[in-house]
Amino acid sequence: MTDNSPQSSLASSKAGIPSNEELIDDLTKDLEESCSVDKKPSDSSTNNFNKFSEDPNFEEKDFAISDDEDESEDAKEDAEKETEDPEDFIDEEALKQTESTYSEEEKEEAKKEANRLKDEGNAKFKNMEFKESALAYTAGLRTCPLCFTKDRAILYANRAAAKIQLDLKSAAIKDCSKSIELEPTYIKPYIRRAKLYEQTDKLDEALADHKKIIELDPRQRESYQAIPRLQDEINVRNEKLKTEMLGKLKDLGNMILRPFGLSTNNFQVQQDPNTGGYSVNFKQ
């Protein structure tokens, strides 16, 4: 059967030109590699310490802060530097071994000492001695037996608060996550981590944390306000990425088609309103 389609006419008029399907395959070849977009973390800083006492979430024992996914190489290096501080390291294996030798009375005594160190850290924090405060919380974490998960969760969350003041966002996120791992219903580290995620341009993660905060405590008005705002920002970001991706696709397509006397103007891109996907049609 004779093929009288536009693709067949094109093939007969220009010897050596691949079929429409082959052109589309070439057009989209290596698209993922060509469309990588670097992001820079936000430069926004945390709020002033003096605002903390006015925050309804502020407690003496447990301070509340009022305050893509692809990272650049510099941002990754900075994050690694933040988390490499040996002063932060908690050797849980050593703690586990030590704890296995403790009697119940000794465990309670270790817990009391850890709480004393926490109180010391709280006092340092109030005096805006954030480095010393973080060190006190670390000492508490190295003392508190692993079986007291709630006490350890508070120590991690409080250390995150001190690290935020030291502009160690990556390390603070790590401490918030550890606190949540120990006490999944503990709301304070979610609040802190949501703010940190937003400050470091991790909008999807921030949105997820705010949704969890509402699930844990529907009275959290700040999270109710943050959810639609973050969703709008995510939509704007996604549209921008889509535009950039299509622009890179066009540049790549023009480069491939140029030797054949064609350009991307010979193709029409249409979006399916039902699926959101795209189809490419050839036109003369």
PASEBA-1860 file (N, C-alpha, C; in nm, 3 decimals):
! residues 284
1> MTDNSPQS> 0.084/-0.120/0.000/0.000/0.000/0.000/0.087/0.124/0.000 ~ 0.046/0.223/-0.080/0.125/0.346/-0.089/0.090/0.437/0.027 ~ 0.191/0.491/0.092/0.171/0.583/0.206/0.175/0.725/0.156 ~ 0.058/0.796/0.156/0.051/0.935/0.109/0.050/1.033/0.224 ~ 0.091/0.990/0.342/0.090/1.078/0.459/0.195/1.186/0.444 ~ 0.182/1.298/0.521/0.284/1.404/0.518/0.421/1.352/0.550 ~ 0.429/1.252/0.642/0.559/1.200/0.675/0.622/1.131/0.556 ~ 0.536/1.059/0.477/0.589/0.989/0.361/0.636/1.088/0.257
9> SLASSKAG> 0.558/1.197/0.236/0.598/1.299/0.138/0.728/1.363/0.179 ~ 0.741/1.391/0.306/0.864/1.451/0.355/0.982/1.359/0.332 ~ 0.961/1.228/0.356/1.071/1.134/0.340/1.112/1.123/0.195 ~ 1.016/1.131/0.101/1.050/1.119/-0.040/1.114/1.245/-0.095 ~ 1.081/1.362/-0.036/1.136/1.488/-0.088/1.272/1.519/-0.031 ~ 1.304/1.465/0.083/1.434/1.492/0.145/1.497/1.360/0.179 ~ 1.584/1.312/0.093/1.646/1.181/0.113/1.726/1.179/0.241 ~ 1.709/1.070/0.314/1.789/1.053/0.435/1.725/1.109/0.559
17> IPSNEELI> 1.614/1.183/0.548/1.548/1.240/0.666/1.472/1.129/0.738 ~ 1.490/1.116/0.870/1.421/1.009/0.943/1.272/1.033/0.949 ~ 1.199/0.933/0.992/1.054/0.944/1.005/1.017/1.039/1.117 ~ 0.888/1.076/1.119/0.838/1.167/1.223/0.863/1.109/1.362 ~ 0.837/0.979/1.378/0.857/0.917/1.508/1.004/0.922/1.550 ~ 1.093/0.901/1.451/1.235/0.905/1.484/1.278/1.046/1.521 ~ 1.220/1.147/1.451/1.253/1.286/1.485/1.209/1.319/1.627 ~ 1.090/1.273/1.663/1.040/1.300/1.799/1.128/1.232/1.902
25> DDLTKDLE> 1.170/1.107/1.870/1.261/1.037/1.962/1.390/1.114/1.979 ~ 1.444/1.166/1.866/1.568/1.244/1.874/1.545/1.372/1.951 ~ 1.427/1.432/1.929/1.398/1.560/1.993/1.398/1.549/2.144 ~ 1.351/1.435/2.193/1.341/1.418/2.338/1.458/1.341/2.398 ~ 1.554/1.301/2.311/1.669/1.225/2.359/1.754/1.307/2.456 ~ 1.793/1.246/2.563/1.879/1.309/2.665/1.816/1.434/2.725 ~ 1.682/1.448/2.716/1.617/1.568/2.770/1.641/1.584/2.919 ~ 1.635/1.472/2.990/1.650/1.481/3.136/1.784/1.539/3.173
33> ESCSVDKK> 1.891/1.498/3.100/2.024/1.549/3.132/2.038/1.695/3.096 ~ 1.968/1.738/2.991/1.985/1.875/2.943/1.903/1.976/3.020 ~ 1.811/1.926/3.106/1.717/2.017/3.171/1.742/2.031/3.320 ~ 1.862/2.001/3.368/1.889/2.015/3.511/1.892/2.162/3.546 ~ 1.828/2.197/3.658/1.819/2.337/3.700/1.875/2.348/3.840 ~ 1.976/2.433/3.859/2.034/2.452/3.992/1.949/2.547/4.070 ~ 1.939/2.520/4.197/1.869/2.610/4.287/1.965/2.664/4.390 ~ 1.941/2.784/4.432/2.021/2.841/4.538/1.937/2.851/4.663
41> PSDSSTNN> 1.993/2.813/4.777/1.914/2.821/4.898/1.881/2.964/4.933 ~ 1.768/2.982/5.002/1.725/3.116/5.039/1.822/3.178/5.136 ~ 1.836/3.311/5.125/1.925/3.384/5.215/1.849/3.441/5.334 ~ 1.717/3.412/5.344/1.639/3.469/5.453/1.689/3.418/5.586 ~ 1.692/3.502/5.689/1.746/3.467/5.820/1.633/3.444/5.919 ~ 1.669/3.391/6.036/1.569/3.363/6.139/1.533/3.492/6.211 ~ 1.416/3.487/6.279/1.369/3.606/6.349/1.451/3.633/6.474 ~ 1.437/3.754/6.528/1.511/3.798/6.645/1.468/3.721/6.769
49> FNKFSEDP> 1.566/3.694/6.857/1.538/3.619/6.980/1.432/3.686/7.065 ~ 1.425/3.820/7.062/1.330/3.891/7.146/1.186/3.858/7.112 ~ 1.161/3.804/6.992/1.025/3.769/6.954/0.980/3.637/7.015 ~ 1.076/3.559/7.065/1.042/3.425/7.111/0.943/3.429/7.228 ~ 0.969/3.520/7.324/0.887/3.520/7.444/0.742/3.559/7.414 ~ 0.718/3.623/7.296/0.583/3.662/7.259/0.510/3.550/7.185 ~ 0.582/3.447/7.146/0.525/3.335/7.070/0.447/3.245/7.165 ~ 0.319/3.216/7.136/0.241/3.128/7.226/0.299/2.988/7.236
57> NFEEKDFA> 0.388/2.950/7.145/0.449/2.816/7.150/0.574/2.813/7.238 ~ 0.617/2.930/7.289/0.742/2.936/7.365/0.724/2.875/7.503 ~ 0.816/2.789/7.539/0.818/2.731/7.673/0.960/2.732/7.724 ~ 0.977/2.744/7.856/1.111/2.747/7.913/1.184/2.617/7.888 ~ 1.111/2.506/7.897/1.176/2.377/7.881/1.201/2.343/7.735 ~ 1.123/2.404/7.648/1.130/2.363/7.508/1.097/2.481/7.420 ~ 1.198/2.550/7.370/1.180/2.673/7.297/1.118/2.648/7.161 ~ 1.021/2.729/7.123/0.966/2.725/6.987/1.016/2.847/6.912
65> ISDDEDES> 1.057/2.828/6.788/1.114/2.934/6.709/1.004/3.005/6.634 ~ 1.003/3.137/6.635/0.917/3.209/6.542/1.007/3.258/6.433 ~ 0.994/3.238/6.391/1.091/3.272/6.293/1.048/3.372/6.184 ~ 1.406/2.164/4.340/1.433/2.142/4.441/1.501/2.041/4.444 ~ 1.440/2.040/4.441/1.508/1.948/4.530/1.657/1.939/4.500 ~ 1.699/1.987/4.389/1.840/1.979/4.351/1.916/2.095/4.414 ~ 2.028/2.066/4.481/2.112/2.168/4.540/2.237/2.184/4.456 ~ 2.292/2.308/4.458/2.418/2.331/4.389/2.530/2.262/4.466
73> EDAKEDAE> 2.643/2.244/4.400/2.757/2.179/4.466/2.802/2.258/4.588 ~ 2.801/2.392/4.577/2.842/2.475/4.690/2.749/2.455/4.808 ~ 2.618/2.448/4.780/2.521/2.429/4.888/2.542/2.294/4.955 ~ 2.572/2.192/4.876/2.597/2.059/4.933/2.720/2.061/5.022 ~ 2.826/2.130/4.976/2.948/2.138/5.056/2.922/2.210/5.187 ~ 2.843/2.319/5.181/2.811/2.393/5.303/2.734/2.306/5.399 ~ 2.637/2.228/5.347/2.558/2.140/5.433/2.646/2.035/5.499 ~ 2.741/1.982/5.423/2.831/1.881/5.480/2.917/1.941/5.591
81> KETEDPED> 2.964/2.064/5.570/3.046/2.129/5.672/2.966/2.150/5.800 ~ 2.836/2.184/5.784/2.753/2.208/5.900/2.734/2.083/5.984 ~ 2.731/1.967/5.919/2.701/1.844/5.991/2.826/1.765/6.028 ~ 2.945/1.816/5.997/3.068/1.743/6.025/3.131/1.781/6.159 ~ 3.069/1.872/6.234/3.126/1.920/6.358/3.132/1.805/6.460 ~ 3.251/1.765/6.503/3.261/1.654/6.599/3.197/1.687/6.733 ~ 3.181/1.816/6.763/3.117/1.854/6.889/2.971/1.811/6.893 ~ 2.912/1.786/6.775/2.771/1.746/6.768/2.751/1.596/6.777
89> FIDEEALK> 2.855/1.520/6.757/2.840/1.376/6.738/2.789/1.307/6.865 ~ 2.686/1.223/6.842/2.630/1.142/6.951/2.654/0.996/6.916 ~ 2.738/0.929/6.994/2.770/0.789/6.968/2.664/0.701/7.036 ~ 2.559/0.668/6.963/2.450/0.592/7.022/2.489/0.447/7.051 ~ 2.583/0.395/6.974/2.628/0.258/7.001/2.698/0.249/7.136 ~ 2.783/0.349/7.164/2.850/0.352/7.294/2.749/0.373/7.406 ~ 2.650/0.460/7.381/2.546/0.481/7.481/2.470/0.352/7.510 ~ 2.441/0.279/7.404/2.367/0.155/7.420/2.445/0.055/7.504
97> QTESTYSE> 2.575/0.045/7.479/2.657/-0.048/7.555/2.666/-0.007/7.701 ~ 2.684/0.122/7.724/2.693/0.172/7.861/2.561/0.150/7.935 ~ 2.452/0.182/7.864/2.320/0.169/7.926/2.288/0.025/7.965 ~ 2.344/-0.070/7.889/2.317/-0.212/7.918/2.376/-0.254/8.052 ~ 2.471/-0.176/8.104/2.533/-0.209/8.232/2.465/-0.138/8.349 ~ 2.370/-0.047/8.319/2.307/0.033/8.423/2.195/-0.043/8.492 ~ 2.183/-0.018/8.621/2.063/-0.061/8.693/1.954/0.044/8.666 ~ 1.832/0.016/8.708/1.724/0.113/8.689/1.753/0.242/8.764
105> EEKEEAKK> 1.814/0.231/8.881/1.848/0.351/8.959/1.954/0.434/8.886 ~ 2.050/0.367/8.827/2.154/0.440/8.754/2.099/0.508/8.630 ~ 2.003/0.444/8.566/1.939/0.508/8.451/1.868/0.636/8.493 ~ 1.800/0.630/8.605/1.729/0.748/8.654/1.827/0.859/8.692 ~ 1.938/0.821/8.751/2.040/0.921/8.786/2.097/0.986/8.660 ~ 2.120/0.907/8.557/2.170/0.962/8.430/2.067/1.055/8.367 ~ 1.941/1.019/8.379/1.835/1.105/8.326/1.832/1.239/8.400 ~ 1.847/1.235/8.531/1.848/1.359/8.610/1.964/1.449/8.568
113> EANRLKDE> 2.080/1.389/8.545/2.195/1.468/8.502/2.170/1.528/8.363 ~ 2.107/1.451/8.276/2.075/1.502/8.142/1.978/1.620/8.151 ~ 1.881/1.610/8.241/1.787/1.721/8.258/1.855/1.843/8.316 ~ 1.955/1.821/8.403/2.031/1.935/8.456/2.106/2.005/8.342 ~ 2.163/1.926/8.253/2.234/1.983/8.139/2.138/2.055/8.045 ~ 2.017/2.000/8.031/1.916/2.068/7.949/1.881/2.204/8.009 ~ 1.862/2.207/8.141/1.832/2.334/8.206/1.946/2.433/8.189 ~ 2.068/2.383/8.193/2.184/2.469/8.170/2.180/2.524/8.027
121> GNAKFKNM> 2.147/2.437/7.934/2.135/2.483/7.795/2.026/2.586/7.779 ~ 1.913/2.567/7.846/1.804/2.665/7.840/1.849/2.801/7.892 ~ 1.923/2.800/8.002/1.971/2.926/8.059/2.068/2.994/7.964 ~ 2.157/2.918/7.903/2.251/2.976/7.806/2.175/3.034/7.686 ~ 2.071/2.963/7.643/1.992/3.010/7.530/1.926/3.144/7.563 ~ 1.869/3.154/7.682/1.804/3.279/7.722/1.903/3.395/7.727 ~ 2.027/3.364/7.760/2.132/3.467/7.763/2.194/3.490/7.625 ~ 2.134/3.425/7.524/2.180/3.438/7.386/2.321/3.384/7.366
129> EFKESALA> 2.361/3.291/7.451/2.489/3.220/7.436/2.460/3.090/7.361 ~ 2.435/3.104/7.232/2.381/2.993/7.155/2.480/2.878/7.136 ~ 2.608/2.909/7.118/2.708/2.804/7.104/2.717/2.722/7.232 ~ 2.725/2.791/7.345/2.733/2.721/7.473/2.604/2.643/7.501 ~ 2.493/2.700/7.458/2.365/2.632/7.475/2.364/2.499/7.398 ~ 2.408/2.503/7.272/2.413/2.382/7.191/2.504/2.277/7.253 ~ 2.617/2.321/7.308/2.710/2.227/7.371/2.648/2.161/7.494 ~ 2.570/2.238/7.569/2.504/2.181/7.687/2.401/2.076/7.647
137> YTAGLRTC> 2.325/2.105/7.541/2.227/2.006/7.495/2.297/1.881/7.443 ~ 2.411/1.899/7.376/2.487/1.784/7.327/2.535/1.699/7.444 ~ 2.583/1.765/7.551/2.626/1.691/7.670/2.510/1.613/7.729 ~ 2.391/1.674/7.727/2.273/1.604/7.776/2.240/1.482/7.692 ~ 2.254/1.494/7.561/2.227/1.381/7.471/2.328/1.269/7.491 ~ 2.450/1.305/7.528/2.553/1.204/7.552/2.538/1.138/7.689 ~ 2.448/1.195/7.771/2.427/1.143/7.906/2.296/1.069/7.920 ~ 2.192/1.120/7.856/2.057/1.065/7.872/2.048/0.924/7.812
145> PLCFTKDR> 2.004/0.825/7.889/1.989/0.689/7.835/1.893/0.687/7.716 ~ 1.919/0.598/7.623/1.840/0.589/7.500/1.694/0.552/7.527 ~ 1.668/0.488/7.640/1.532/0.445/7.670/1.438/0.562/7.698 ~ 1.493/0.678/7.731/1.409/0.794/7.761/1.393/0.878/7.633 ~ 1.310/0.828/7.543/1.299/0.888/7.410/1.242/1.030/7.414 ~ 1.146/1.054/7.501/1.086/1.187/7.507/1.187/1.291/7.552 ~ 1.266/1.258/7.653/1.368/1.352/7.702/1.472/1.379/7.594 ~ 1.510/1.276/7.521/1.608/1.293/7.415/1.549/1.375/7.299
153> AILYANRA> 1.420/1.355/7.271/1.354/1.432/7.165/1.356/1.581/7.197 ~ 1.333/1.614/7.323/1.335/1.756/7.364/1.477/1.812/7.352 ~ 1.576/1.734/7.391/1.715/1.780/7.379/1.752/1.806/7.232 ~ 1.711/1.717/7.143/1.740/1.738/7.000/1.667/1.862/6.947 ~ 1.541/1.877/6.987/1.464/1.992/6.939/1.522/2.123/6.991 ~ 1.565/2.123/7.118/1.625/2.244/7.174/1.761/2.273/7.110 ~ 1.837/2.168/7.080/1.965/2.192/7.014/1.943/2.249/6.874 ~ 1.836/2.204/6.808/1.802/2.261/6.678/1.776/2.411/6.689
161> AAKIQLDL> 1.708/2.451/6.799/1.680/2.593/6.819/1.810/2.673/6.831 ~ 1.906/2.618/6.904/2.035/2.687/6.918/2.108/2.692/6.785 ~ 2.102/2.586/6.709/2.173/2.582/6.581/2.112/2.680/6.481 ~ 1.982/2.701/6.489/1.919/2.799/6.401/1.980/2.937/6.428 ~ 2.000/2.969/6.554/2.059/3.098/6.589/2.204/3.108/6.545 ~ 2.270/2.994/6.526/2.407/2.992/6.477/2.412/2.981/6.324 ~ 2.294/2.988/6.261/2.281/2.981/6.115/2.331/2.847/6.060 ~ 2.307/2.741/6.135/2.343/2.606/6.092/2.214/2.534/6.053
169> KSAAIKDC> 2.155/2.577/5.943/2.022/2.529/5.905/2.020/2.379/5.876 ~ 2.119/2.331/5.802/2.121/2.190/5.767/2.130/2.102/5.892 ~ 2.219/2.140/5.985/2.235/2.064/6.109/2.109/2.074/6.194 ~ 2.043/2.190/6.192/1.920/2.208/6.269/1.809/2.119/6.213 ~ 1.799/2.109/6.081/1.700/2.021/6.019/1.725/1.876/6.062 ~ 1.851/1.838/6.065/1.887/1.702/6.105/1.843/1.675/6.249 ~ 1.863/1.771/6.339/1.823/1.753/6.478/1.671/1.747/6.491 ~ 1.599/1.832/6.414/1.453/1.827/6.417/1.404/1.690/6.371
177> SKSIELEP> 1.465/1.639/6.265/1.424/1.508/6.213/1.451/1.398/6.314 ~ 1.563/1.407/6.385/1.593/1.308/6.488/1.492/1.316/6.602 ~ 1.454/1.437/6.640/1.355/1.456/6.745/1.222/1.394/6.704 ~ 1.182/1.416/6.578/1.057/1.361/6.527/1.063/1.209/6.521 ~ 1.179/1.157/6.484/1.198/1.012/6.480/1.175/0.950/6.617 ~ 1.220/1.018/6.723/1.204/0.967/6.858/1.062/0.984/6.910 ~ 0.997/1.097/6.875/0.861/1.127/6.921/0.780/1.179/6.804 ~ 0.720/1.093/6.724/0.650/1.135/6.602/0.533/1.230/6.623
185> TYIKPYIR> 0.480/1.240/6.745/0.368/1.331/6.770/0.413/1.461/6.838 ~ 0.541/1.480/6.851/0.597/1.600/6.916/0.594/1.713/6.814 ~ 0.514/1.817/6.840/0.484/1.916/6.739/0.594/2.021/6.720 ~ 0.670/2.053/6.825/0.767/2.161/6.818/0.872/2.141/6.707 ~ 0.934/2.022/6.695/1.032/2.007/6.587/0.971/2.017/6.447 ~ 0.843/1.980/6.433/0.777/1.998/6.304/0.768/2.148/6.269 ~ 0.732/2.229/6.369/0.720/2.374/6.347/0.854/2.432/6.306 ~ 0.959/2.393/6.377/1.092/2.445/6.345/1.139/2.396/6.208
193> RAKLYEQT> 1.117/2.268/6.181/1.166/2.214/6.055/1.090/2.272/5.936 ~ 0.961/2.297/5.953/0.883/2.358/5.844/0.940/2.494/5.805 ~ 0.976/2.573/5.906/1.036/2.704/5.878/1.172/2.689/5.812 ~ 1.250/2.595/5.860/1.382/2.572/5.803/1.373/2.525/5.659 ~ 1.280/2.435/5.631/1.263/2.387/5.494/1.228/2.502/5.401 ~ 1.140/2.590/5.446/1.103/2.703/5.361/1.221/2.796/5.338 ~ 1.300/2.819/5.442/1.417/2.907/5.430/1.522/2.849/5.337 ~ 1.527/2.717/5.325/1.626/2.653/5.238/1.563/2.609/5.105
201> DKLDEALA> 1.448/2.669/5.071/1.383/2.649/4.941/1.335/2.506/4.921 ~ 1.306/2.435/5.029/1.248/2.301/5.019/1.098/2.313/5.045 ~ 1.028/2.367/4.945/0.888/2.405/4.964/0.797/2.284/4.982 ~ 0.823/2.177/4.908/0.737/2.058/4.921/0.748/1.998/5.060 ~ 0.871/1.994/5.114/0.891/1.941/5.248/0.826/2.030/5.353 ~ 0.837/2.161/5.333/0.774/2.256/5.427/0.623/2.238/5.427 ~ 0.565/2.222/5.309/0.421/2.202/5.298/0.378/2.075/5.371 ~ 0.454/1.968/5.352/0.421/1.841/5.418/0.426/1.856/5.570
209> DHKKIIEL> 0.525/1.930/5.622/0.536/1.948/5.767/0.419/2.031/5.820 ~ 0.379/2.136/5.748/0.266/2.218/5.793/0.137/2.136/5.795 ~ 0.120/2.047/5.699/0.002/1.961/5.698/0.004/1.867/5.819 ~ 0.122/1.817/5.854/0.134/1.730/5.970/0.107/1.808/6.098 ~ 0.151/1.933/6.102/0.126/2.016/6.220/-0.023/2.033/6.243 ~ -0.098/2.060/6.136/-0.244/2.076/6.147/-0.308/1.945/6.193 ~ -0.254/1.835/6.144/-0.306/1.704/6.185/-0.285/1.682/6.335 ~ -0.169/1.725/6.385/-0.139/1.706/6.527/-0.211/1.807/6.615
217> DPRQRESY> -0.225/1.931/6.564/-0.287/2.037/6.643/-0.360/2.133/6.550 ~ -0.490/2.116/6.532/-0.567/2.201/6.441/-0.570/2.349/6.483 ~ -0.520/2.380/6.601/-0.521/2.520/6.647/-0.404/2.601/6.592 ~ -0.313/2.537/6.520/-0.194/2.606/6.470/-0.230/2.695/6.350 ~ -0.267/2.819/6.379/-0.313/2.911/6.275/-0.205/2.942/6.173 ~ -0.080/2.950/6.218/0.029/2.983/6.127/0.042/2.878/6.016 ~ 0.020/2.753/6.050/0.028/2.648/5.949/-0.090/2.655/5.853 ~ -0.208/2.689/5.904/-0.323/2.707/5.815/-0.294/2.816/5.712
225> QAIPRLQD> -0.227/2.920/5.755/-0.194/3.029/5.663/-0.082/2.990/5.567 ~ 0.010/2.908/5.615/0.126/2.872/5.533/0.090/2.775/5.420 ~ -0.007/2.687/5.444/-0.037/2.582/5.346/-0.079/2.638/5.210 ~ -0.179/2.729/5.202/-0.215/2.780/5.068/-0.105/2.866/5.007 ~ -0.032/2.938/5.092/0.078/3.022/5.040/0.186/2.935/4.978 ~ 0.225/2.830/5.048/0.327/2.740/4.996/0.281/2.668/4.870 ~ 0.152/2.629/4.868/0.101/2.562/4.749/0.108/2.653/4.627 ~ 0.076/2.782/4.647/0.087/2.879/4.537/0.232/2.893/4.491
233> EINVRNEK> 0.323/2.900/4.587/0.465/2.914/4.552/0.515/2.791/4.477 ~ 0.468/2.673/4.519/0.508/2.550/4.451/0.455/2.549/4.307 ~ 0.330/2.594/4.289/0.274/2.599/4.154/0.351/2.694/4.065 ~ 0.387/2.811/4.119/0.465/2.908/4.041/0.602/2.849/4.005 ~ 0.665/2.784/4.102/0.796/2.721/4.076/0.784/2.614/3.969 ~ 0.681/2.531/3.978/0.665/2.423/3.881/0.639/2.477/3.740 ~ 0.561/2.585/3.731/0.537/2.645/3.600/0.666/2.702/3.542 ~ 0.747/2.762/3.629/0.875/2.816/3.584/0.966/2.704/3.534
241> LKTEMLGK> 0.972/2.594/3.609/1.054/2.481/3.568/1.005/2.421/3.437 ~ 0.870/2.417/3.422/0.816/2.362/3.299/0.852/2.450/3.180 ~ 0.844/2.583/3.200/0.882/2.675/3.091/1.029/2.660/3.056 ~ 1.113/2.649/3.158/1.256/2.630/3.133/1.283/2.498/3.062 ~ 1.209/2.393/3.101/1.227/2.263/3.039/1.189/2.268/2.892 ~ 1.076/2.332/2.863/1.033/2.341/2.723/1.129/2.425/2.640 ~ 1.185/2.529/2.703/1.285/2.610/2.633/1.409/2.530/2.599 ~ 1.453/2.449/2.693/1.570/2.364/2.668/1.538/2.257/2.565
249> LKDLGNMI> 1.414/2.206/2.570/1.372/2.109/2.470/1.376/2.171/2.330 ~ 1.330/2.294/2.319/1.330/2.362/2.189/1.472/2.383/2.139 ~ 1.562/2.426/2.227/1.702/2.446/2.187/1.764/2.314/2.142 ~ 1.737/2.208/2.215/1.792/2.077/2.179/1.735/2.030/2.046 ~ 1.603/2.049/2.029/1.540/2.008/1.905/1.594/2.083/1.785 ~ 1.614/2.214/1.800/1.669/2.293/1.689/1.809/2.246/1.652 ~ 1.886/2.209/1.752/2.022/2.162/1.726/2.019/2.032/1.647 ~ 1.925/1.944/1.681/1.915/1.815/1.613/1.859/1.830/1.473
257> LRPFGLST> 1.760/1.918/1.458/1.690/1.931/1.330/1.761/2.019/1.228 ~ 1.850/2.105/1.275/1.914/2.202/1.185/1.981/2.135/1.065 ~ 2.054/2.023/1.080/2.117/1.961/0.962/2.018/1.913/0.857 ~ 1.889/1.896/0.895/1.789/1.849/0.802/1.704/1.962/0.745 ~ 1.743/2.086/0.774/1.667/2.199/0.724/1.534/2.217/0.795 ~ 1.524/2.165/0.916/1.401/2.176/0.994/1.428/2.249/1.125 ~ 1.321/2.284/1.193/1.331/2.344/1.326/1.211/2.297/1.407 ~ 1.209/2.333/1.532/1.096/2.294/1.617/0.967/2.362/1.575
265> NNFQVQQD> 0.975/2.463/1.490/0.854/2.526/1.437/0.775/2.430/1.350 ~ 0.841/2.322/1.307/0.772/2.220/1.229/0.694/2.123/1.316 ~ 0.695/2.146/1.446/0.625/2.057/1.538/0.532/2.139/1.627 ~ 0.417/2.083/1.653/0.318/2.150/1.736/0.300/2.069/1.865 ~ 0.322/2.136/1.978/0.309/2.070/2.108/0.173/2.103/2.166 ~ 0.098/1.999/2.203/-0.035/2.017/2.260/-0.044/1.943/2.393 ~ -0.112/2.006/2.488/-0.129/1.945/2.619/-0.266/1.880/2.628 ~ -0.269/1.758/2.680/-0.395/1.687/2.703/-0.459/1.742/2.830
273> PNTGGYSV> -0.578/1.804/2.820/-0.640/1.863/2.940/-0.678/1.761/3.046 ~ -0.692/1.636/3.005/-0.732/1.532/3.099/-0.615/1.476/3.178 ~ -0.504/1.451/3.109/-0.389/1.390/3.176/-0.279/1.489/3.210 ~ -0.279/1.606/3.144/-0.172/1.702/3.167/-0.048/1.671/3.087 ~ -0.049/1.558/3.013/0.065/1.521/2.932/0.069/1.599/2.801 ~ 0.179/1.584/2.729/0.199/1.658/2.605/0.215/1.561/2.488 ~ 0.166/1.604/2.370/0.186/1.528/2.247/0.251/1.621/2.144 ~ 0.329/1.564/2.054/0.399/1.643/1.953/0.350/1.599/1.816
281> NFKQ> 0.301/1.693/1.736/0.252/1.666/1.601/0.337/1.738/1.499 ~ 0.364/1.671/1.388/0.443/1.732/1.280/0.354/1.816/1.191 ~ 0.406/1.932/1.149/0.333/2.016/1.052/0.432/2.071/0.951 ~ 0.383/2.091/0.827/0.471/2.142/0.719/0.505/2.288/0.743
END
